[in-house]
Amino acid sequence: MKSALFTGAAVTLGLLLASVGSAQASNAHQPTAQARQHGVTAAGGGYMGWTNPKTSGTAATPSVMAPAATVEGIDVSSYQGNVNWSAQWSAGKRFAYTKATEGNYYTNPYFAQQYNGSYNVGMIRGAYHFATPNDSSGANQATYFLAHGGGWSKDGKTLPGALDIEYNPYGATCYGLSASAMVSWIRDFANTYKARTGRDVPIYTNLDWWSRCTGNSTAFNSTNPLWVAKYASSPGTLPGGWPFHTIWQYSSSPIDQDRFNGDYSRLQALANG
């Protein structure tokens, strides 16, 4: 979610660093008109839920009261710049995911401040990868992710790296892949990550994209935790036959809002593996 959480010199530095990161991408990664309307203006600009309608003002809270056994969190990318993690902690956030990489050409210039800052304030943190399956293999992008912050350690404060697989901000919705090819790509990424870390990657997606681009595949519902995007009063129908969601992204105001489906001890269990 694009948010006004950085000002002054941070803006200037962020623009400079973002331009350097964007230069790593090929000219093929030109955002579509739709992506530009949602704030994706250059290669590397994809972020979780970029197509979802953005809200303003006070964070939109689901109308259905949350069960007692949930934990609130956020996800961030370069759009947020240097995040005030103490303020997020005071707001009740206890976990955070930070965008680390996109494709095999972009790294988030604010990754260290966001990833380490959330950890230092006491949150359980994790990293995520924005997939571009038309650029290179799943194995290639998993390796790139692991080399640039996507690793995992059993320290009780680090969540397994997540795969953000959703609408293409640079072209064809399904990246030019058939449903079977997309499932194979996701499996390649997931298998490579697990071989290197021993962990199954949580998969961030939504019902519409997953249905259109994987044929609503059920290949991952017994192994990979589901992180579902649904800006509504409930997560709704889940994609891919997943029996339950692990994380629900339910709002983008004033920053992407996430809810872990379980109590704090279960969040710690996910971190510990």
BELUR-V617833 format. One record per run of one state. SS is the DSSP state (~ for helix, > for strand, _ for the rest). FROM is the first residue (numbers start at 1). TO is the last residue. If there is no record, write none. Layout:
# BELUR-V617833
SS & FROM & TO
SS & FROM & TO
This chain:
# BELUR-V617833
_ & 1 & 8
~ & 9 & 23
_ & 24 & 32
~ & 33 & 37
_ & 38 & 70
> & 71 & 76
_ & 77 & 77
~ & 78 & 80
_ & 81 & 84
~ & 85 & 90
_ & 91 & 94
> & 95 & 102
_ & 103 & 105
> & 106 & 107
_ & 108 & 110
~ & 111 & 121
_ & 122 & 123
> & 124 & 130
_ & 131 & 137
~ & 138 & 147
_ & 148 & 157
> & 158 & 158
_ & 159 & 161
> & 162 & 164
_ & 165 & 178
~ & 179 & 197
_ & 198 & 201
> & 202 & 205
_ & 206 & 206
~ & 207 & 214
_ & 215 & 225
> & 226 & 229
_ & 230 & 238
~ & 239 & 241
_ & 242 & 246
> & 247 & 251
_ & 252 & 255
> & 256 & 260
_ & 261 & 263
~ & 264 & 272
_ & 273 & 273
